[in-house]
Amino acid sequence: CKGLSRTLLAFFELAWQLRMNFPYFYIAGSVILNIRLQEIHLTSGGTRN
């Protein structure tokens, strides 16, 4: 997961440089994270509630 952490570091660095637009980056990051979590949940075959 070294690539993922590197991507997160780059993402937060970009968000820090563009602090004025931080809410937009926060929303975009949340959406991306939710999509990734849903993909992991679906690919894990987790049909259990």
MIMIKOL-296582 format. One record per atom (N, C-alpha, C): residue number from 1; atom name; x, y, z. Coordinates in steps of 0.02 Angstrom, whole numbers, plus 50000, padded with zeros to 5 digits. Layout:
<rs>
<r NUM; "CA"; <X; Y; Z>>
...
</rs>
This chain:
<rs>
<r 1; "N"; <50042; 49940; 50000>>
<r 1; "CA"; <50000; 50000; 50000>>
<r 1; "C"; <50044; 50063; 50000>>
<r 2; "N"; <50106; 50054; 49980>>
<r 2; "CA"; <50152; 50112; 49981>>
<r 2; "C"; <50130; 50164; 49930>>
<r 3; "N"; <50102; 50140; 49873>>
<r 3; "CA"; <50079; 50186; 49823>>
<r 3; "C"; <50019; 50226; 49847>>
<r 4; "N"; <49975; 50193; 49885>>
<r 4; "CA"; <49916; 50226; 49910>>
<r 4; "C"; <49935; 50282; 49959>>
<r 5; "N"; <49980; 50266; 50005>>
<r 5; "CA"; <50002; 50317; 50054>>
<r 5; "C"; <50035; 50375; 50019>>
<r 6; "N"; <50073; 50360; 49966>>
<r 6; "CA"; <50107; 50413; 49929>>
<r 6; "C"; <50056; 50457; 49894>>
<r 7; "N"; <50002; 50426; 49869>>
<r 7; "CA"; <49949; 50464; 49836>>
<r 7; "C"; <49914; 50508; 49887>>
<r 8; "N"; <49901; 50481; 49947>>
<r 8; "CA"; <49868; 50520; 49999>>
<r 8; "C"; <49912; 50579; 50020>>
<r 9; "N"; <49977; 50568; 50026>>
<r 9; "CA"; <50023; 50622; 50044>>
<r 9; "C"; <50021; 50677; 49991>>
<r 10; "N"; <50023; 50657; 49927>>
<r 10; "CA"; <50021; 50706; 49873>>
<r 10; "C"; <49954; 50743; 49874>>
<r 11; "N"; <49900; 50706; 49888>>
<r 11; "CA"; <49833; 50736; 49890>>
<r 11; "C"; <49829; 50789; 49945>>
<r 12; "N"; <49853; 50771; 50005>>
<r 12; "CA"; <49849; 50819; 50061>>
<r 12; "C"; <49895; 50878; 50050>>
<r 13; "N"; <49953; 50865; 50018>>
<r 13; "CA"; <49999; 50920; 50003>>
<r 13; "C"; <49966; 50969; 49955>>
<r 14; "N"; <49932; 50942; 49904>>
<r 14; "CA"; <49897; 50984; 49856>>
<r 14; "C"; <49841; 51023; 49891>>
<r 15; "N"; <49804; 50989; 49934>>
<r 15; "CA"; <49749; 51021; 49969>>
<r 15; "C"; <49777; 51077; 50014>>
<r 16; "N"; <49835; 51065; 50044>>
<r 16; "CA"; <49865; 51116; 50088>>
<r 16; "C"; <49887; 51176; 50048>>
<r 17; "N"; <49915; 51164; 49989>>
<r 17; "CA"; <49937; 51219; 49947>>
<r 17; "C"; <49877; 51260; 49923>>
<r 18; "N"; <49819; 51226; 49915>>
<r 18; "CA"; <49759; 51261; 49892>>
<r 18; "C"; <49708; 51264; 49948>>
<r 19; "N"; <49731; 51291; 50006>>
<r 19; "CA"; <49688; 51292; 50066>>
<r 19; "C"; <49622; 51328; 50053>>
<r 20; "N"; <49623; 51377; 50009>>
<r 20; "CA"; <49562; 51416; 49996>>
<r 20; "C"; <49507; 51372; 49968>>
<r 21; "N"; <49527; 51319; 49931>>
<r 21; "CA"; <49478; 51275; 49900>>
<r 21; "C"; <49473; 51209; 49938>>
<r 22; "N"; <49493; 51209; 50002>>
<r 22; "CA"; <49496; 51146; 50039>>
<r 22; "C"; <49429; 51110; 50042>>
<r 23; "N"; <49372; 51145; 50053>>
<r 23; "CA"; <49308; 51108; 50056>>
<r 23; "C"; <49296; 51066; 49993>>
<r 24; "N"; <49315; 51092; 49935>>
<r 24; "CA"; <49306; 51055; 49873>>
<r 24; "C"; <49348; 50992; 49873>>
<r 25; "N"; <49411; 50998; 49895>>
<r 25; "CA"; <49455; 50939; 49897>>
<r 25; "C"; <49429; 50889; 49949>>
<r 26; "N"; <49403; 50914; 50004>>
<r 26; "CA"; <49378; 50870; 50057>>
<r 26; "C"; <49319; 50829; 50030>>
<r 27; "N"; <49273; 50862; 49995>>
<r 27; "CA"; <49215; 50828; 49967>>
<r 27; "C"; <49237; 50777; 49914>>
<r 28; "N"; <49283; 50798; 49870>>
<r 28; "CA"; <49308; 50754; 49818>>
<r 28; "C"; <49342; 50693; 49849>>
<r 29; "N"; <49382; 50704; 49901>>
<r 29; "CA"; <49416; 50649; 49934>>
<r 29; "C"; <49367; 50602; 49967>>
<r 30; "N"; <49315; 50629; 49998>>
<r 30; "CA"; <49265; 50587; 50030>>
<r 30; "C"; <49229; 50543; 49979>>
<r 31; "N"; <49212; 50573; 49922>>
<r 31; "CA"; <49177; 50535; 49869>>
<r 31; "C"; <49222; 50479; 49844>>
<r 32; "N"; <49285; 50495; 49830>>
<r 32; "CA"; <49332; 50445; 49805>>
<r 32; "C"; <49341; 50390; 49857>>
<r 33; "N"; <49347; 50409; 49920>>
<r 33; "CA"; <49357; 50359; 49972>>
<r 33; "C"; <49296; 50314; 49978>>
<r 34; "N"; <49236; 50343; 49974>>
<r 34; "CA"; <49175; 50303; 49978>>
<r 34; "C"; <49170; 50254; 49920>>
<r 35; "N"; <49190; 50277; 49860>>
<r 35; "CA"; <49188; 50233; 49801>>
<r 35; "C"; <49237; 50175; 49811>>
<r 36; "N"; <49296; 50190; 49836>>
<r 36; "CA"; <49347; 50138; 49848>>
<r 36; "C"; <49321; 50088; 49899>>
<r 37; "N"; <49290; 50113; 49953>>
<r 37; "CA"; <49264; 50068; 50004>>
<r 37; "C"; <49209; 50024; 49977>>
<r 38; "N"; <49166; 50053; 49935>>
<r 38; "CA"; <49112; 50013; 49904>>
<r 38; "C"; <49141; 49960; 49858>>
<r 39; "N"; <49193; 49978; 49820>>
<r 39; "CA"; <49224; 49930; 49775>>
<r 39; "C"; <49254; 49872; 49815>>
<r 40; "N"; <49288; 49889; 49870>>
<r 40; "CA"; <49318; 49837; 49913>>
<r 40; "C"; <49263; 49793; 49941>>
<r 41; "N"; <49208; 49823; 49963>>
<r 41; "CA"; <49153; 49785; 49993>>
<r 41; "C"; <49122; 49739; 49941>>
<r 42; "N"; <49114; 49764; 49879>>
<r 42; "CA"; <49083; 49724; 49827>>
<r 42; "C"; <49129; 49668; 49805>>
<r 43; "N"; <49193; 49683; 49797>>
<r 43; "CA"; <49240; 49633; 49773>>
<r 43; "C"; <49253; 49580; 49825>>
<r 44; "N"; <49241; 49596; 49889>>
<r 44; "CA"; <49252; 49547; 49942>>
<r 44; "C"; <49192; 49499; 49946>>
<r 45; "N"; <49142; 49510; 49904>>
<r 45; "CA"; <49083; 49466; 49904>>
<r 45; "C"; <49044; 49472; 49968>>
<r 46; "N"; <49045; 49532; 49998>>
<r 46; "CA"; <49010; 49542; 50062>>
<r 46; "C"; <48937; 49559; 50051>>
<r 47; "N"; <48895; 49508; 50044>>
<r 47; "CA"; <48824; 49521; 50036>>
<r 47; "C"; <48790; 49519; 50104>>
<r 48; "N"; <48830; 49505; 50156>>
<r 48; "CA"; <48802; 49502; 50224>>
<r 48; "C"; <48790; 49572; 50250>>
<r 49; "N"; <48736; 49581; 50289>>
<r 49; "CA"; <48721; 49647; 50316>>
<r 49; "C"; <48749; 49652; 50387>>
</rs>
